[in-house]
Amino acid sequence: MSNLSLRAATALLLPIPLATLAPAHAQRVDENAVSDAEDAFGSNIGGETLGIYSPSEVRGFSPTDAGNVRIEGLYIDRQTELTSRLVAGNRIRIGPSALGYAFPAPSGVADYRLRAAGDDLVLSTAAKVTSFGGWEVEADALVPLDGRRLGLAAGAGFYSNAFQYGNSNKVTSIAASLAWRPGSQTEIKPFWSRIQVDDEESYPIVIGNGRELPERMSRRRFLGQDWADYEVERITYGAVGRTQQGSLVLRAGAFRSANIADEGHTVLLDAAAPGMLAARSVIASPRRSNASTSGEISLARPFAIGRSRHELRLSVRARRQARYYGGSDRVDIGPAPFDEALPVARPGFNFSERTSDQVRQWTAGLAYQGLLAGVGQLNLGIQRTGYEKAVTVPDGVLPVSRARPWLFNAAAAFEITPSLALYGGMTRGLEESDVAPETAVNRDEAPPAIRTRQFDGGLRWRLGGMTLIAGAFDIRKPYYGLDTANVFRRLGSVNHRGAEVSLSGSPADGLTLVAGGMLLDATIAGTEVAAGAIGQRPIGTPSRTLAANVDYRLPAVPSLSVDVALQHAGRRYADAANDVRVPSRTLVDVGIRYRFRVAKLPAVVRLQATNLFDVYGWDVEGNNAFAYIQSRRLTARLVVDM
């Protein structure tokens, strides 16, 4: 195999991640989610997301709920959102993009990148207003304190958000991180961030009748109660580091993630004909918290044999998680005409004792990755994990749940030509199940970890300036969901089989295209289905997902670019019995970017209209539980780098 052919294979297949991840953009005026995307499987930059997947949904499952989140490739048991003042964005790693990733996961991996200072001082400010009446102001700084040796990245954001339900909140977000490079082969990045959400009024969740969708409601009309709000504090801190000593590469990360919610409320509204009286209730909850300390340390030995590259990696991951929840009280606040606001005084709530659970888990694994000249790429891994969960309920202590399975993964890509490769693999994992939703009788309850399995395969084909990825997958897991009595429990097993495609690249000068889609056949099996207690389809899982983004910089006006985004969600079932279906919908967003200078400083104005044609639709919040989607919204954003 020639050196040229080897370089083509390296470009075709994701290289073994011995180098650091791709650096974040140095200046915020250059942030562009479309041009930054590697594929259509999901990414975020500058606060804008695109693709068919996200950290909350991949192939019909949630990587975040499953515990498959990474910060710069290192394991974190993420309990809360990460602020954009701390992270530059994230990418979803599945299929061929997971080939160069040690220990991939059946639900995909959501990998976040920290903001980091470079050689130059960069100060950025951003301001945004929306047609809903919200506004935000952000300031970020990338400061080289000692050249390349020491750098500071810091940011603050202040937000007054206005939402589609007529409610609002106030948010403060701050973060800071250091990048210390004591030597050319060593880097340590400690960081800290905090998000504070205040006075967010709870919007009503509409409870259907189990036969049909609710009647269409007037959007942007607040139907909740001013006192039914919540406040939450989200804290994430830790450090990541990397050093190379001789032929060994050591990488490590340690993290603390906590989500602390003060007394919160959920407003429930029974569906009814317009103007008819509808029952209303409020669920109030005492202080709740999820917190976890987690981390990973890995030691890798890269080596070369001829023109082939290899790596052996030993990794140890661990976490200790504690959750406090429950004790809620539900109170009827009296009926009101459906789709009309009728404020009432705050009733008295009687909270009961809370439930606590603690999880301890360790995982040790050995992985091999190889880029084989003239052949392709190979990824093998084996892990042993120890899992223990203890739950204390008000009536006593439940039996401890334990598991110590062996987990393994195997994947390979074969080079057919310098531009075409076939890939395939199998992964077994131990993941967290979803937490019971707000509408469940046992809300916030988290079942023990579940064993999962995935097969996937397909092709990756480079076509000039474009890259096509097409594949199929089969995922099997135990199924936890809401039964017809709204109790969240195991109802059987679920199988997600589907096909996915991504087409991305630049087919012409100034034009960037990122488009993808997924067709999904999700089915449930088990005694509950056989007995007719529930249907064969899981709640809220779409039959298909399509997304397309186009960004075009006008040749006659290089400072101006236009973009169009299309998102399509297929039909889904809204109830456990599969009697109610939410129809498919297609949303279109349009925007422009205009780049210019303010007193010689680079700046960009971003104008965008989301849901341009004001499509009306429902999101599924649980068994026969609904909330309408966002109506048309206009935003204007100004970013200036100094």
MIBA-325199 format. One record per residue (C-alpha): z, x, y. Coordinates in pm, whole numbers, padded with zeros to 5 digits, always signed. Each point is the difference from the previous one (the first is absolute). Layout:
BEGIN
ZXY
...
This chain:
BEGIN
+00000+00000+00000
-00099+00145+00339
+00242+00040+00289
-00200-00265+00187
+00042-00244-00288
+00372+00073-00017
+00037-00075+00371
-00185-00327-00054
+00236-00091-00284
+00299+00086+00215
-00132-00228+00273
-00073-00276-00250
+00341+00009-00163
+00319-00003+00197
+00123+00363-00001
+00329+00090-00158
+00252-00045+00285
+00119+00360+00031
-00069-00007+00373
+00180-00225+00238
-00129-00349+00062
-00268-00057+00263
+00156+00051+00342
+00055-00292+00232
-00215-00032+00309
+00132+00220+00280
-00077-00258+00269
+00048-00374-00015
-00317-00074+00196
-00189+00126-00307
+00173-00235-00244
-00251-00222-00176
+00084-00171-00328
-00365-00043-00099
-00119+00358+00051
+00323+00137-00153
-00028-00201-00324
-00079+00187-00322
-00091-00319-00186
+00043-00378+00022
+00310-00011-00220
+00242-00005+00291
+00116+00218+00287
+00177-00020+00333
-00026+00211+00311
+00105-00069+00356
+00164-00324-00110
-00330-00147-00122
-00058-00072-00369
-00316-00048-00201
-00110-00028-00359
+00059-00241-00285
+00349+00134-00082
+00321+00080+00188
+00349+00137-00080
+00102-00360-00078
-00294-00096-00224
-00214+00204-00238
-00190-00168-00282
+00227-00303+00042
+00328+00196-00002
+00214+00174+00261
+00040+00381-00012
+00293-00032+00241
+00188-00252-00216
-00080+00208-00309
+00145+00316+00159
-00331+00186+00019
+00025+00135+00355
-00035+00365+00101
+00048+00200+00317
-00250+00286+00001
-00027-00030-00377
+00377+00000-00066
+00191-00292-00152
+00207-00228+00225
+00180-00318-00102
-00110-00180+00317
+00223-00292+00100
-00144-00073+00341
-00307+00037+00218
-00097+00336+00144
-00067+00012+00372
-00334+00121+00135
+00198+00225+00229
+00090+00199-00313
-00306-00031-00223
-00363+00045+00097
-00115-00244-00267
-00031-00052-00373
-00256-00008-00279
-00013-00187-00329
-00056+00229-00299
-00171-00169-00295
-00292+00075-00229
-00173+00330+00083
+00228+00069+00299
+00296+00005-00242
-00167+00259-00223
+00128+00288+00210
+00344-00160+00017
+00276+00099-00240
+00171-00295-00171
-00209-00295+00128
+00137-00354-00032
-00139-00322-00150
+00039-00189+00328
-00163+00276+00203
+00174+00238+00240
+00048-00047+00374
+00016+00346+00159
+00121+00044+00360
-00072+00294+00232
+00251+00124+00257
-00104+00070+00356
+00017+00374+00066
-00045+00229+00298
-00287+00249+00006
-00095+00287+00228
-00037-00208+00318
+00238-00216+00200
-00106-00365-00025
+00169-00283+00186
-00132-00350-00066
+00079-00336+00155
-00125-00340-00112
+00035-00351+00137
-00115-00326-00157
-00003-00368+00094
-00101-00302-00208
-00122-00349+00077
+00312-00135-00170
+00209+00151+00280
+00130+00307-00181
-00002+00356+00129
+00089+00349-00114
+00044+00348+00145
-00005+00321-00205
+00047+00368+00082
-00052+00290-00240
+00031+00375+00037
-00122+00287-00216
+00172+00310+00137
-00048+00360-00130
+00344+00149+00070
-00076+00345-00141
-00373+00013-00056
-00081-00084-00360
+00351+00096-00109
+00182-00307+00130
-00132-00333+00123
+00148-00335+00100
-00154-00344-00049
+00184-00286+00169
-00077-00351+00113
+00144-00325+00129
-00138-00351+00010
+00121-00317+00169
-00149-00332-00110
+00025-00359+00112
-00186-00175-00278
-00133-00355+00010
-00110-00151-00331
-00230-00276-00119
+00290-00236-00070
+00117+00000+00361
+00292+00229-00079
+00065+00347+00136
+00217+00310-00032
+00096+00324+00170
-00047+00330-00183
+00103+00356+00081
-00145+00280-00211
+00085+00369+00031
-00068+00304-00216
+00011+00378+00007
-00103+00273-00242
-00013+00380+00001
-00252+00225-00170
+00157+00340-00064
-00224+00272-00143
+00211+00313-00051
-00288+00164-00185
-00367-00054-00067
+00076-00152-00341
+00304-00211+00091
+00042-00324+00192
+00304-00227+00037
-00016-00336+00178
+00324-00190+00064
-00035-00345+00161
+00189-00309+00114
-00111-00348+00106
+00147-00336+00092
-00143-00347+00059
+00217-00268+00159
-00121-00362-00009
+00188-00244+00222
-00010-00375+00052
-00287-00091-00229
-00006-00374-00045
-00079-00115-00352
-00317-00205-00032
+00002-00302-00234
-00124+00039-00355
-00174-00322-00097
+00094-00139-00342
-00286-00191-00158
+00016-00306-00222
-00142+00176-00306
-00323-00201+00003
-00195+00117+00304
+00007+00235+00297
+00205-00099+00306
-00171-00174+00288
-00146+00229+00263
+00257+00097+00265
-00032+00091+00366
+00015+00378+00028
+00195+00191+00265
+00257-00282+00016
+00353+00113-00082
+00159-00238-00253
+00307+00206-00086
+00343+00013+00160
+00090+00245+00276
+00325+00092-00176
-00171+00053-00337
-00095+00363+00052
+00078+00335-00154
+00052+00362+00094
-00072+00300-00218
+00044+00377+00020
-00239+00224-00193
+00089+00366-00041
-00192+00276-00177
+00083+00370+00008
-00038+00306-00215
-00208+00314-00037
-00302+00130-00186
-00075+00365-00069
-00249+00227-00167
-00004+00371-00076
-00213+00233-00208
+00153+00311-00147
-00248+00206-00192
-00174-00229-00248
+00260-00280+00021
-00010-00297+00241
+00326-00183+00067
-00005-00342+00166
+00304-00216+00069
+00102-00311+00187
+00328-00183+00055
+00017-00343+00168
+00237-00271+00113
-00144-00347+00054
+00207-00301+00110
-00069-00356+00109
+00301-00177+00151
-00039-00366+00099
+00264-00186+00193
+00041-00373-00054
-00348-00138-00060
-00158-00342-00034
-00285-00167-00186
-00129-00333+00133
-00153-00240-00255
-00213-00300+00098
-00121-00261-00245
-00368-00087+00031
-00083-00350+00121
-00275-00195+00171
-00032+00077+00373
+00266-00184+00197
+00193-00109-00309
+00360+00112-00042
+00037+00321-00200
+00321+00142-00145
+00120+00332+00138
+00258+00252-00115
+00115+00350+00089
+00119+00270-00238
+00238+00242+00170
+00094+00332-00155
+00284+00241+00081
-00058+00369+00058
-00231+00154-00262
-00098+00358-00065
-00230+00209-00218
+00054+00375+00005
-00121+00285-00216
+00027+00377-00020
-00294+00150-00184
-00211+00310-00032
-00215+00231-00205
-00026+00370-00071
-00302+00150-00172
-00103+00348-00105
-00371+00067-00052
-00187+00293-00147
-00367+00000+00105
-00235+00243-00168
-00370+00060-00055
-00200+00084-00308
-00348+00101+00100
-00129-00267+00236
+00243-00264-00127
+00324-00087+00183
+00317-00111-00175
+00354-00100+00089
+00318-00061-00197
+00271-00194+00180
+00361-00072-00090
+00155-00283+00200
+00341-00167+00023
+00053-00324+00192
+00319-00195+00057
+00134-00295+00194
+00323-00186+00059
-00038-00347+00143
+00258-00255+00114
-00070-00360+00103
+00226-00273+00137
-00138-00353+00017
+00071-00365-00072
+00278-00217+00140
-00245-00222+00187
+00055-00363+00095
-00263-00274+00039
+00061-00282+00248
-00208-00311+00072
-00068-00021+00376
-00154-00348-00005
-00359-00122+00000
-00255+00030+00279
-00357-00123+00043
-00223+00241-00190
-00156+00260+00229
+00241-00077+00282
+00295+00205+00124
+00340-00167+00007
+00277+00249+00088
+00348-00060-00139
+00334+00171+00051
+00088+00280-00236
+00192-00142-00299
+00286+00175-00169
-00088+00214-00300
+00236+00092-00283
-00093+00333-00150
+00110+00089-00352
+00064+00337-00159
-00296+00234-00019
-00161+00169-00298
-00043+00375-00022
-00213+00214-00226
-00036+00372-00042
-00288+00189-00157
+00003+00359-00116
-00317+00158-00131
-00130+00347-00076
-00342+00104-00120
-00112+00340-00127
-00363+00071-00068
-00259+00262-00082
-00358-00033+00128
-00324+00188-00048
-00299-00021+00232
-00326+00182-00042
-00331+00025+00181
-00225+00124-00277
-00322+00172+00105
-00305-00187-00121
+00210-00274-00160
+00218-00191+00246
+00367-00064+00053
+00298-00065-00228
+00345-00144+00081
+00275-00021-00264
+00368-00079+00038
+00308-00086-00200
+00335-00119+00138
+00342-00099-00127
+00199-00234+00219
+00356-00125-00013
+00067-00335+00168
+00329-00181+00048
+00074-00316+00197
+00343-00153+00052
+00043-00343+00159
+00323-00147+00133
-00004-00376+00069
+00281-00204+00154
+00113-00108-00348
+00015+00350-00144
-00206+00290-00125
-00321-00055-00196
-00103+00225-00290
-00157+00326+00113
-00377+00020-00048
-00122+00334-00138
-00334+00150-00099
-00112+00352-00096
-00371-00023-00080
-00263+00270-00027
-00285-00051+00247
-00338+00166+00001
-00333+00005+00178
-00342+00139-00088
-00312-00011+00215
-00326+00189+00017
-00322+00015+00199
-00323+00135-00142
-00277+00141+00215
-00334-00149-00101
-00187+00151+00293
+00123+00182+00314
+00017-00341+00171
+00106-00232-00285
+00323-00006-00199
+00159-00240-00246
+00378-00042-00004
+00255-00177-00217
+00366+00004-00079
+00313-00164-00134
+00349-00011+00153
+00334-00133-00120
+00284-00050+00246
+00348-00136+00059
+00004-00198+00324
+00217-00234+00200
-00087-00368-00020
-00048-00213+00310
+00312-00132+00171
+00057-00377-00001
-00157-00147+00318
+00181-00189+00274
-00095-00338-00147
+00158+00079-00340
+00329-00151-00109
+00112+00354-00087
-00158+00160+00309
+00012+00383+00030
+00085+00044-00368
-00171+00305-00155
-00064+00012-00376
+00033+00323-00202
-00286+00247-00006
-00306-00096-00200
-00242+00200-00215
-00360-00005+00112
-00337+00118-00130
-00339+00055+00158
-00350+00096-00114
-00274+00065+00253
-00336+00168+00021
-00326+00011+00188
-00234+00226+00193
-00016+00187+00327
-00343+00066+00147
-00090+00188+00316
-00311-00146+00164
-00093+00218+00295
+00264-00074+00262
+00151-00282-00207
+00242-00008-00293
+00000-00283-00253
+00297-00062-00230
-00019-00278-00256
+00246-00064-00279
+00201-00241-00210
+00370-00024-00082
+00240-00170-00238
+00373-00020+00089
+00275-00163-00208
+00357-00066+00109
+00288-00237-00069
-00034-00295+00239
+00285-00104+00225
-00067-00300+00218
+00120-00338+00123
+00024-00274-00257
-00038-00369+00088
+00370-00011+00098
-00054+00293+00243
+00208+00239-00210
-00135+00355+00001
+00008+00132-00358
-00216+00147-00273
-00265-00251-00098
-00207+00208-00241
-00247+00285+00040
-00284+00035+00250
-00339+00163-00046
-00216+00101+00295
-00356+00085-00096
-00257+00065+00265
-00278+00198+00156
+00002+00184+00332
-00255+00177+00215
+00005+00220+00310
-00292+00116+00216
+00083+00230+00289
-00163+00258+00221
-00247+00043+00283
-00351-00125-00084
-00131+00087+00349
+00107+00194+00306
+00282-00178+00181
+00039-00262-00276
+00295-00012-00241
+00027-00256-00279
+00301-00072-00221
-00043-00295-00236
+00161-00104-00325
+00094-00284-00226
+00209-00102-00298
-00051-00276-00257
+00322-00086-00182
+00080-00202-00309
+00380-00039-00003
+00158-00186-00291
+00352-00070-00127
+00094-00029-00367
+00327-00095-00167
+00212-00288-00120
+00019-00161+00345
-00380-00022+00016
-00027-00117-00361
+00253-00276+00067
-00188-00114+00310
+00295+00076+00231
-00218+00223+00219
-00372+00060+00037
-00202+00299-00118
-00048+00147+00348
+00261+00184+00211
+00095-00140+00338
-00180+00137+00305
-00235+00245-00175
-00354-00020+00143
-00298-00017-00233
-00194+00243+00220
+00044+00218+00305
-00283+00131+00216
+00017+00221+00309
-00266+00164+00214
+00036+00209+00316
-00281+00135+00216
+00046+00234+00297
-00303+00089+00214
-00009+00238+00294
-00287-00094+00230
-00250+00287+00042
-00077-00101+00359
+00373-00018+00087
+00185+00252-00223
+00332-00091+00159
-00032-00360-00125
+00030-00117-00360
+00012-00344-00156
+00161-00100-00328
-00005-00303-00225
+00240-00078-00286
-00032-00267-00266
+00277-00103-00239
-00046-00254-00275
+00274-00132-00228
-00090-00208-00304
+00176-00314-00108
+00351+00021-00141
+00254-00229-00159
+00296-00103+00212
+00234-00142-00266
+00140+00092-00338
-00171-00296-00171
-00343+00101+00139
-00058-00345+00150
-00052+00115+00361
-00264+00251+00107
-00049+00171+00334
-00375+00026+00068
-00176+00326+00078
-00037+00114+00361
-00197+00255+00198
+00126+00154+00324
-00203+00202+00249
+00139+00246+00257
-00202+00171+00273
+00097+00279+00237
-00121+00270+00235
+00125+00343+00100
-00084+00156+00333
+00088+00365+00049
+00041+00139+00353
+00225+00222+00208
+00290-00080+00228
+00055+00289+00244
-00172+00230-00253
+00219-00131-00283
-00173-00142-00311
+00052-00373-00039
-00131-00291-00203
+00005-00375+00054
+00003-00210-00316
-00089-00371+00021
+00014-00211-00313
-00027-00363-00109
+00153-00078-00339
-00092-00315-00194
-00289-00039+00243
-00107-00343-00125
+00359-00133-00008
-00004-00080-00372
+00291-00211-00122
+00164+00088-00329
+00323+00025-00194
+00195+00296-00135
+00209-00058-00312
+00369+00079+00056
+00123-00110-00344
-00016-00294-00238
-00149-00283+00211
+00102+00189+00313
-00247+00066+00284
-00047+00150+00344
-00323-00020+00195
-00200+00312+00083
-00035+00151+00345
-00240-00172+00238
-00248+00180+00224
+00173+00275+00197
-00128+00232+00270
+00154+00343+00060
-00055+00271+00258
+00133+00351-00055
-00010+00310+00219
+00075+00350-00136
+00021+00312+00219
+00054+00356-00128
+00152+00260+00231
